Amino acid sequence: MAHIIDDETIEHVAVLAKLALSGEEKEQAGRDMGRMLDYIDKLNDLDTEGVEPASHIFPLENVFREDVVTNGDQSEKILENAPSRKDGMFAVPKTFG
């Protein structure tokens, strides 16, 4: 079943793809699109009786690890680097008056 892609469709696709095609390129694009659609039509020949629709080819499972704290509270260790501190925080010069 040969699909024939008209010039208007080729022009529309070219505009969407922001392509400037010459006449020869448009003819080639039409042939290529037709071949792609012919290949896609082969899917209609497949027996899909009893096959459940799927959104992914592999079963998806939760791939995220548990959210467990592993390094704990290290605020004292971090504050050891502070040039000055106040109430368990870095003390910095006032920037607004």
MMTF fields as JSON, N, C-alpha, C and O atoms, coordinates in Angstrom:
{
  "mmtfVersion": "1.0.0",
  "mmtfProducer": "UNKNOWN",
  "numBonds": 387,
  "numAtoms": 388,
  "numGroups": 97,
  "numChains": 1,
  "numModels": 1,
  "chainsPerModel": [1],
  "groupsPerChain": [97],
  "chainIdList": ["A"],
  "bondAtomList": [4, 2, 8, 6, 12, 10, 16, 14, 20, 18, 24, 22, 28, 26, 32, 30, 36, 34, 40, 38, 44, 42, 48, 46, 52, 50, 56, 54, 60, 58, 64, 62, 68, 66, 72, 70, 76, 74, 80, 78, 84, 82, 88, 86, 92, 90, 96, 94, 100, 98, 104, 102, 108, 106, 112, 110, 116, 114, 120, 118, 124, 122, 128, 126, 132, 130, 136, 134, 140, 138, 144, 142, 148, 146, 152, 150, 156, 154, 160, 158, 164, 162, 168, 166, 172, 170, 176, 174, 180, 178, 184, 182, 188, 186, 192, 190, 196, 194, 200, 198, 204, 202, 208, 206, 212, 210, 216, 214, 220, 218, 224, 222, 228, 226, 232, 230, 236, 234, 240, 238, 244, 242, 248, 246, 252, 250, 256, 254, 260, 258, 264, 262, 268, 266, 272, 270, 276, 274, 280, 278, 284, 282, 288, 286, 292, 290, 296, 294, 300, 298, 304, 302, 308, 306, 312, 310, 316, 314, 320, 318, 324, 322, 328, 326, 332, 330, 336, 334, 340, 338, 344, 342, 348, 346, 352, 350, 356, 354, 360, 358, 364, 362, 368, 366, 372, 370, 376, 374, 380, 378, 384, 382],
  "bondOrderList": [1, 1, 1, 1, 1, 1, 1, 1, 1, 1, 1, 1, 1, 1, 1, 1, 1, 1, 1, 1, 1, 1, 1, 1, 1, 1, 1, 1, 1, 1, 1, 1, 1, 1, 1, 1, 1, 1, 1, 1, 1, 1, 1, 1, 1, 1, 1, 1, 1, 1, 1, 1, 1, 1, 1, 1, 1, 1, 1, 1, 1, 1, 1, 1, 1, 1, 1, 1, 1, 1, 1, 1, 1, 1, 1, 1, 1, 1, 1, 1, 1, 1, 1, 1, 1, 1, 1, 1, 1, 1, 1, 1, 1, 1, 1, 1],
  "groupList": [{"groupName": "MET", "atomNameList": ["N", "CA", "C", "O"], "elementList": ["N", "C", "C", "O"], "formalChargeList": [0, 0, 0, 0], "bondAtomList": [1, 0, 2, 1, 3, 2], "bondOrderList": [1, 1, 2], "singleLetterCode": "M", "chemCompType": "L-PEPTIDE LINKING"}, {"groupName": "ALA", "atomNameList": ["N", "CA", "C", "O"], "elementList": ["N", "C", "C", "O"], "formalChargeList": [0, 0, 0, 0], "bondAtomList": [1, 0, 2, 1, 3, 2], "bondOrderList": [1, 1, 2], "singleLetterCode": "A", "chemCompType": "L-PEPTIDE LINKING"}, {"groupName": "HIS", "atomNameList": ["N", "CA", "C", "O"], "elementList": ["N", "C", "C", "O"], "formalChargeList": [0, 0, 0, 0], "bondAtomList": [1, 0, 2, 1, 3, 2], "bondOrderList": [1, 1, 2], "singleLetterCode": "H", "chemCompType": "L-PEPTIDE LINKING"}, {"groupName": "ILE", "atomNameList": ["N", "CA", "C", "O"], "elementList": ["N", "C", "C", "O"], "formalChargeList": [0, 0, 0, 0], "bondAtomList": [1, 0, 2, 1, 3, 2], "bondOrderList": [1, 1, 2], "singleLetterCode": "I", "chemCompType": "L-PEPTIDE LINKING"}, {"groupName": "ASP", "atomNameList": ["N", "CA", "C", "O"], "elementList": ["N", "C", "C", "O"], "formalChargeList": [0, 0, 0, 0], "bondAtomList": [1, 0, 2, 1, 3, 2], "bondOrderList": [1, 1, 2], "singleLetterCode": "D", "chemCompType": "L-PEPTIDE LINKING"}, {"groupName": "GLU", "atomNameList": ["N", "CA", "C", "O"], "elementList": ["N", "C", "C", "O"], "formalChargeList": [0, 0, 0, 0], "bondAtomList": [1, 0, 2, 1, 3, 2], "bondOrderList": [1, 1, 2], "singleLetterCode": "E", "chemCompType": "L-PEPTIDE LINKING"}, {"groupName": "THR", "atomNameList": ["N", "CA", "C", "O"], "elementList": ["N", "C", "C", "O"], "formalChargeList": [0, 0, 0, 0], "bondAtomList": [1, 0, 2, 1, 3, 2], "bondOrderList": [1, 1, 2], "singleLetterCode": "T", "chemCompType": "L-PEPTIDE LINKING"}, {"groupName": "VAL", "atomNameList": ["N", "CA", "C", "O"], "elementList": ["N", "C", "C", "O"], "formalChargeList": [0, 0, 0, 0], "bondAtomList": [1, 0, 2, 1, 3, 2], "bondOrderList": [1, 1, 2], "singleLetterCode": "V", "chemCompType": "L-PEPTIDE LINKING"}, {"groupName": "LEU", "atomNameList": ["N", "CA", "C", "O"], "elementList": ["N", "C", "C", "O"], "formalChargeList": [0, 0, 0, 0], "bondAtomList": [1, 0, 2, 1, 3, 2], "bondOrderList": [1, 1, 2], "singleLetterCode": "L", "chemCompType": "L-PEPTIDE LINKING"}, {"groupName": "LYS", "atomNameList": ["N", "CA", "C", "O"], "elementList": ["N", "C", "C", "O"], "formalChargeList": [0, 0, 0, 0], "bondAtomList": [1, 0, 2, 1, 3, 2], "bondOrderList": [1, 1, 2], "singleLetterCode": "K", "chemCompType": "L-PEPTIDE LINKING"}, {"groupName": "SER", "atomNameList": ["N", "CA", "C", "O"], "elementList": ["N", "C", "C", "O"], "formalChargeList": [0, 0, 0, 0], "bondAtomList": [1, 0, 2, 1, 3, 2], "bondOrderList": [1, 1, 2], "singleLetterCode": "S", "chemCompType": "L-PEPTIDE LINKING"}, {"groupName": "GLY", "atomNameList": ["N", "CA", "C", "O"], "elementList": ["N", "C", "C", "O"], "formalChargeList": [0, 0, 0, 0], "bondAtomList": [1, 0, 2, 1, 3, 2], "bondOrderList": [1, 1, 2], "singleLetterCode": "G", "chemCompType": "PEPTIDE LINKING"}, {"groupName": "GLN", "atomNameList": ["N", "CA", "C", "O"], "elementList": ["N", "C", "C", "O"], "formalChargeList": [0, 0, 0, 0], "bondAtomList": [1, 0, 2, 1, 3, 2], "bondOrderList": [1, 1, 2], "singleLetterCode": "Q", "chemCompType": "L-PEPTIDE LINKING"}, {"groupName": "ARG", "atomNameList": ["N", "CA", "C", "O"], "elementList": ["N", "C", "C", "O"], "formalChargeList": [0, 0, 0, 0], "bondAtomList": [1, 0, 2, 1, 3, 2], "bondOrderList": [1, 1, 2], "singleLetterCode": "R", "chemCompType": "L-PEPTIDE LINKING"}, {"groupName": "TYR", "atomNameList": ["N", "CA", "C", "O"], "elementList": ["N", "C", "C", "O"], "formalChargeList": [0, 0, 0, 0], "bondAtomList": [1, 0, 2, 1, 3, 2], "bondOrderList": [1, 1, 2], "singleLetterCode": "Y", "chemCompType": "L-PEPTIDE LINKING"}, {"groupName": "ASN", "atomNameList": ["N", "CA", "C", "O"], "elementList": ["N", "C", "C", "O"], "formalChargeList": [0, 0, 0, 0], "bondAtomList": [1, 0, 2, 1, 3, 2], "bondOrderList": [1, 1, 2], "singleLetterCode": "N", "chemCompType": "L-PEPTIDE LINKING"}, {"groupName": "PRO", "atomNameList": ["N", "CA", "C", "O"], "elementList": ["N", "C", "C", "O"], "formalChargeList": [0, 0, 0, 0], "bondAtomList": [1, 0, 2, 1, 3, 2], "bondOrderList": [1, 1, 2], "singleLetterCode": "P", "chemCompType": "L-PEPTIDE LINKING"}, {"groupName": "PHE", "atomNameList": ["N", "CA", "C", "O"], "elementList": ["N", "C", "C", "O"], "formalChargeList": [0, 0, 0, 0], "bondAtomList": [1, 0, 2, 1, 3, 2], "bondOrderList": [1, 1, 2], "singleLetterCode": "F", "chemCompType": "L-PEPTIDE LINKING"}],
  "groupTypeList": [0, 1, 2, 3, 3, 4, 4, 5, 6, 3, 5, 2, 7, 1, 7, 8, 1, 9, 8, 1, 8, 10, 11, 5, 5, 9, 5, 12, 1, 11, 13, 4, 0, 11, 13, 0, 8, 4, 14, 3, 4, 9, 8, 15, 4, 8, 4, 6, 5, 11, 7, 5, 16, 1, 10, 2, 3, 17, 16, 8, 5, 15, 7, 17, 13, 5, 4, 7, 7, 6, 15, 11, 4, 12, 10, 5, 9, 3, 8, 5, 15, 1, 16, 10, 13, 9, 4, 11, 0, 17, 1, 7, 16, 9, 6, 17, 11],
  "groupIdList": [1, 2, 3, 4, 5, 6, 7, 8, 9, 10, 11, 12, 13, 14, 15, 16, 17, 18, 19, 20, 21, 22, 23, 24, 25, 26, 27, 28, 29, 30, 31, 32, 33, 34, 35, 36, 37, 38, 39, 40, 41, 42, 43, 44, 45, 46, 47, 48, 49, 50, 51, 52, 53, 54, 55, 56, 57, 58, 59, 60, 61, 62, 63, 64, 65, 66, 67, 68, 69, 70, 71, 72, 73, 74, 75, 76, 77, 78, 79, 80, 81, 82, 83, 84, 85, 86, 87, 88, 89, 90, 91, 92, 93, 94, 95, 96, 97],
  "secStructList": [7, 7, 7, 7, 7, 7, 2, 2, 2, 2, 2, 2, 2, 2, 2, 2, 6, 6, 7, 7, 7, 7, 2, 2, 2, 2, 2, 2, 2, 2, 2, 2, 2, 2, 2, 2, 2, 2, 2, 2, 2, 4, 4, 4, 4, 1, 7, 7, 6, 6, 7, 7, 7, 7, 1, 7, 1, 1, 7, 7, 7, 7, 7, 7, 7, 7, 7, 7, 7, 1, 1, 7, 7, 7, 2, 2, 2, 2, 2, 6, 6, 7, 1, 1, 3, 3, 6, 6, 3, 3, 7, 7, 7, 7, 7, 7, 7],
  "xCoordList": [0.855, 0.0, 0.9, 1.435, 1.066, 1.974, 1.292, 0.22, 1.927, 1.42, 2.036, 3.248, 1.198, 1.681, 1.48, 0.363, 2.553, 2.509, 2.418, 3.257, 1.374, 1.191, 2.148, 2.72, 2.302, 3.239, 2.882, 3.763, 1.58, 1.144, 1.624, 2.047, 1.556, 2.018, 3.522, 4.016, 4.245, 5.702, 6.065, 6.956, 5.385, 5.629, 5.34, 6.107, 4.23, 3.842, 4.906, 5.304, 5.355, 6.388, 7.688, 8.378, 8.03, 9.252, 9.185, 10.175, 8.022, 7.859, 7.991, 8.669, 7.349, 7.443, 8.88, 9.303, 9.632, 11.027, 11.994, 13.206, 11.443, 12.246, 13.308, 14.48, 12.859, 13.747, 13.357, 12.174, 14.347, 14.122, 14.551, 15.743, 13.579, 13.868, 13.788, 12.901, 14.724, 14.665, 13.62, 13.102, 13.317, 12.346, 12.75, 11.921, 14.034, 14.53, 14.448, 14.1, 14.77, 14.706, 13.26, 13.001, 12.327, 10.908, 10.451, 9.717, 10.878, 10.517, 11.086, 10.396, 12.355, 12.987, 12.294, 12.078, 11.946, 11.256, 9.907, 9.51, 9.198, 7.914, 8.064, 7.273, 9.085, 9.331, 9.699, 9.218, 10.559, 10.972, 9.772, 9.612, 8.935, 7.754, 6.811, 6.243, 6.647, 5.797, 6.325, 5.559, 7.641, 8.242, 8.077, 7.848, 8.192, 7.999, 6.572, 6.354, 5.605, 4.207, 3.907, 3.131, 4.516, 4.342, 4.885, 4.277, 6.028, 6.628, 5.734, 5.544, 5.196, 4.299, 3.049, 2.513, 2.579, 1.403, 1.627, 0.67, 2.874, 3.162, 2.706, 2.418, 2.638, 2.184, 0.738, 0.347, -0.052, -1.442, -1.53, -2.552, -0.472, -0.475, -0.166, -0.355, 0.306, 0.66, -0.575, -1.563, -0.512, -1.6, -1.391, -0.473, -2.236, -2.116, -3.253, -3.513, -3.911, -5.003, -4.465, -3.519, -5.062, -4.66, -3.445, -2.99, -2.908, -1.746, -2.247, -2.958, -1.86, -2.283, -1.526, -0.322, -2.199, -1.493, -0.501, -0.751, 0.62, 1.642, 2.211, 2.331, 2.555, 3.174, 4.689, 5.371, 5.233, 6.676, 6.931, 6.092, 8.093, 8.384, 8.882, 8.824, 9.381, 9.85, 8.931, 8.448, 8.683, 7.851, 8.57, 9.768, 7.827, 8.433, 8.2, 7.102, 9.228, 9.145, 9.74, 10.452, 9.439, 10.017, 11.529, 12.024, 12.246, 13.698, 14.402, 15.631, 13.626, 14.217, 14.555, 13.824, 15.65, 16.036, 15.207, 14.604, 15.187, 14.514, 15.233, 16.455, 14.488, 15.068, 15.504, 14.742, 16.739, 17.277, 18.501, 19.397, 18.533, 19.681, 20.854, 20.741, 21.988, 23.156, 24.295, 25.174, 24.301, 25.423, 25.048, 25.935, 23.807, 23.374, 23.678, 24.065, 23.486, 23.702, 25.198, 25.821, 25.76, 27.185, 27.401, 28.43, 26.416, 26.51, 27.72, 28.363, 28.048, 29.226, 30.507, 31.384, 30.604, 31.79, 31.897, 32.985, 30.753, 30.742, 31.105, 31.863, 30.561, 30.835, 32.282, 32.716, 33.034, 34.455, 35.197, 36.242, 34.65, 35.275, 34.861, 35.401, 33.914, 33.412, 34.416, 34.921, 34.717, 35.625, 35.017, 35.726, 33.698, 32.998, 31.586, 31.026, 31.031, 29.682, 28.902, 29.458, 27.579, 26.689, 25.442, 24.806, 25.095, 23.897, 23.872, 22.819, 25.009, 25.066, 24.971, 24.636, 25.268, 25.217, 26.459, 27.159, 26.729, 27.807, 27.423, 26.287, 28.363, 28.148, 28.831, 30.017, 28.066, 28.598, 28.358, 27.474, 29.148, 28.922, 27.544, 27.005, 26.985, 25.685, 25.798, 26.743, 24.845, 24.905, 23.856, 23.988, 22.814, 21.779, 21.732, 21.884, 21.52, 21.55, 20.262, 20.178],
  "yCoordList": [-1.172, 0.0, 1.234, 1.604, 1.847, 2.979, 4.266, 4.631, 4.923, 6.208, 7.302, 7.332, 8.187, 9.312, 10.558, 10.882, 11.227, 12.43, 13.625, 13.805, 14.44, 15.581, 16.721, 16.754, 17.653, 18.771, 19.636, 20.154, 19.789, 20.619, 20.032, 20.771, 18.728, 18.075, 18.227, 18.487, 18.065, 18.223, 19.65, 19.859, 20.618, 22.03, 22.264, 22.938, 21.705, 21.89, 21.302, 21.948, 20.106, 19.461, 20.25, 20.395, 20.759, 21.548, 22.828, 23.222, 23.471, 24.692, 24.349, 25.065, 23.257, 22.858, 22.538, 22.834, 21.929, 21.564, 22.715, 22.581, 23.838, 25.018, 24.669, 25.024, 23.958, 23.563, 24.284, 24.482, 24.672, 25.23, 24.141, 23.884, 23.504, 22.387, 22.819, 23.577, 22.327, 22.556, 21.608, 20.739, 21.775, 20.901, 19.438, 18.57, 19.165, 17.788, 17.221, 16.057, 18.054, 17.614, 17.327, 16.41, 18.126, 17.887, 16.546, 15.805, 16.242, 14.961, 13.805, 12.819, 13.936, 12.89, 12.742, 11.626, 13.872, 13.833, 13.142, 12.373, 13.408, 12.751, 11.24, 10.475, 10.819, 9.379, 8.754, 7.677, 9.448, 8.933, 8.814, 7.795, 9.839, 9.797, 8.679, 7.991, 8.501, 7.417, 6.055, 5.189, 5.871, 4.597, 4.385, 3.262, 5.463, 5.339, 4.903, 4.023, 5.523, 5.162, 3.739, 3.03, 3.32, 1.933, 0.963, -0.075, 1.293, 0.423, 0.357, -0.71, 1.498, 1.539, 0.711, 0.096, 0.689, -0.114, -1.606, -2.352, -2.038, -3.45, -3.856, -5.029, -2.91, -3.212, -3.703, -4.475, -3.263, -3.724, -5.211, -5.842, -5.777, -7.193, -8.089, -9.303, -7.503, -8.292, -8.764, -8.038, -9.996, -10.535, -10.06, -10.518, -9.147, -8.608, -9.093, -8.504, -10.141, -10.697, -11.152, -11.937, -10.664, -11.061, -10.335, -10.635, -9.388, -8.636, -7.368, -6.558, -7.218, -6.046, -4.797, -4.869, -3.678, -2.433, -2.089, -2.358, -1.495, -1.141, 0.231, 0.61, 0.963, 2.262, 2.155, 3.069, 1.022, 0.787, -0.671, -1.541, -0.924, -2.304, -3.118, -4.348, -2.432, -3.119, -2.767, -1.637, -3.704, -3.36, -2.334, -2.451, -1.337, -0.287, -0.575, -0.953, -0.394, -0.519, 0.736, 1.487, 0.953, 2.105, 1.916, 0.994, 2.788, 2.658, 3.584, 3.665, 4.275, 5.196, 4.475, 3.587, 4.858, 4.265, 4.902, 5.959, 4.261, 4.82, 6.089, 6.183, 7.055, 8.314, 8.153, 8.434, 7.697, 7.431, 8.311, 8.355, 9.007, 9.845, 8.944, 8.063, 9.163, 8.327, 9.097, 8.487, 10.429, 11.184, 11.965, 12.54, 12.009, 12.632, 14.118, 14.763, 14.631, 16.056, 16.321, 15.827, 17.098, 17.426, 18.922, 19.466, 19.582, 21.034, 21.466, 22.459, 20.745, 21.119, 20.995, 21.856, 19.93, 19.732, 20.844, 21.349, 21.214, 22.273, 23.608, 24.388, 23.879, 25.159, 25.303, 26.415, 24.224, 24.31, 25.18, 25.751, 25.283, 26.09, 27.555, 28.374, 27.889, 29.263, 30.177, 29.835, 31.332, 32.274, 32.802, 33.082, 32.93, 33.277, 32.699, 32.532, 32.399, 31.828, 32.369, 32.846, 32.271, 32.758, 31.889, 31.711, 31.361, 30.527, 29.351, 29.025, 28.719, 27.537, 27.838, 26.96, 29.091, 29.485, 30.288, 30.783, 30.414, 31.286, 32.723, 33.14, 33.465, 34.891, 35.656, 35.467, 36.514, 37.27, 38.752, 39.118, 39.606, 41.04, 41.448, 40.86, 42.457, 43.002, 43.623, 44.366, 43.334, 43.891, 44.966, 45.765, 45.008, 46.042, 46.815, 46.244, 48.131, 48.985, 49.15, 49.85],
  "zCoordList": [0.0, 0.0, 0.0, 1.045, -1.106, -1.246, -0.782, -1.264, 0.142, 0.603, -0.256, -0.47, -0.736, -1.514, -0.654, -0.25, -0.393, 0.43, -0.517, -1.4, -0.31, -1.213, -0.848, 0.242, -1.795, -1.628, -0.426, 0.26, -0.174, 0.945, 2.284, 3.174, 2.416, 3.644, 3.797, 4.893, 2.703, 2.75, 3.151, 3.975, 2.576, 2.923, 4.406, 5.094, 4.894, 6.286, 7.224, 8.193, 6.941, 7.762, 7.69, 8.7, 6.522, 6.361, 7.197, 7.815, 7.215, 8.013, 9.498, 10.234, 9.95, 11.354, 11.75, 12.868, 10.824, 11.094, 10.791, 10.957, 10.347, 9.99, 8.956, 9.091, 7.912, 6.827, 5.551, 5.273, 4.788, 3.457, 2.476, 2.31, 1.828, 0.936, -0.518, -0.908, -1.309, -2.752, -3.336, -2.634, -4.599, -5.257, -5.19, -4.919, -5.438, -5.399, -3.981, -3.787, -3.001, -1.605, -1.178, -0.398, -1.704, -1.396, -1.971, -1.316, -3.175, -3.793, -2.973, -2.71, -2.57, -1.771, -0.415, 0.057, 0.207, 1.497, 1.357, 2.233, 0.261, 0.018, -0.118, 0.434, -0.857, -0.997, 0.353, 0.702, 1.102, 2.41, 3.35, 4.021, 3.403, 4.275, 3.864, 4.713, 2.566, 2.076, 2.507, 2.929, 2.398, 2.829, 4.332, 4.784, 5.101, 6.552, 6.871, 7.704, 6.203, 6.451, 5.991, 6.631, 4.888, 4.44, 5.473, 5.733, 6.064, 7.08, 8.32, 8.905, 8.707, 9.867, 9.607, 10.529, 8.36, 8.014, 8.257, 8.463, 8.232, 8.492, 9.889, 10.128, 10.803, 12.16, 12.162, 13.038, 11.194, 11.112, 10.79, 11.061, 10.217, 9.875, 11.067, 10.992, 12.168, 13.339, 14.086, 14.191, 14.608, 15.416, 16.85, 17.531, 17.304, 18.652, 19.551, 20.6, 19.147, 19.944, 21.303, 21.368, 22.374, 23.717, 24.256, 25.36, 23.507, 23.977, 24.662, 24.067, 25.925, 26.686, 26.212, 25.968, 26.083, 25.742, 26.846, 28.021, 26.466, 27.439, 27.113, 25.948, 28.156, 27.934, 27.912, 27.449, 28.42, 28.434, 28.062, 28.297, 27.482, 27.108, 28.285, 28.262, 29.331, 30.521, 31.679, 31.76, 32.566, 33.729, 34.598, 34.859, 35.037, 35.847, 37.321, 37.732, 38.09, 39.53, 40.131, 39.464, 41.398, 42.067, 42.127, 42.775, 41.455, 41.387, 42.377, 42.396, 43.191, 44.138, 45.436, 45.873, 46.035, 47.309, 48.414, 48.226, 49.541, 50.701, 51.125, 51.011, 51.609, 52.054, 53.507, 54.432, 53.692, 55.016, 55.227, 54.384, 56.351, 56.683, 57.022, 57.875, 56.352, 56.612, 57.265, 57.875, 57.152, 57.709, 58.964, 59.594, 59.347, 60.595, 60.68, 59.706, 61.889, 62.139, 62.311, 63.251, 61.404, 61.468, 61.656, 61.257, 62.27, 62.394, 63.215, 62.873, 64.295, 65.088, 64.263, 64.329, 63.498, 62.663, 61.616, 61.338, 61.044, 60.02, 60.663, 60.086, 61.872, 62.525, 62.974, 63.277, 63.026, 63.353, 62.337, 62.652, 61.104, 60.05, 60.093, 59.348, 60.953, 60.996, 61.684, 62.753, 61.096, 61.755, 63.056, 64.023, 63.058, 64.298, 64.205, 63.121, 65.387, 65.396, 66.58, 67.569, 66.432, 67.475, 67.48, 66.441, 68.611, 68.777, 67.804, 67.256, 67.588, 66.736, 65.252, 64.458, 64.868, 63.457, 63.109, 63.992, 61.794, 61.336, 61.678, 61.451, 62.219, 62.461, 61.329, 61.057, 60.682, 59.552, 59.806, 60.58, 59.154, 59.334, 58.841, 57.904, 59.48, 59.102, 57.724, 57.461, 56.829, 55.475, 55.252, 54.325, 56.08, 55.95, 57.247, 58.327, 57.14, 58.326, 58.999, 60.008]
}
